[in-house]
Amino acid sequence: MLGPRAKPYEVLVELTAEVGTAVAGDETIHRMARVVAEGLGATSAEVWVSDGTRLRRAAVWPPPPPGPAPTAPAGPTYPVL
């Protein structure tokens, strides 16, 4: 057991508070990944965003080591939620 997990509502409340106080930009997305991972008791979380034509990984928690960022597969395939 990894310890007590937050209830889904508690995760949403914390996420809303974090996003509401964050500055605009990439930091908001990184904070979102951290809050979701910690709130769900997950070992990691990824946030993917779309530019209208393709998906890209915008944030991951915990931060990965330096290196190239992965890209989404071609076609209509999306990451599993």
Order of alpha helices (4+ residues) and beta strands (2+ residues): alpha-alpha-beta-beta
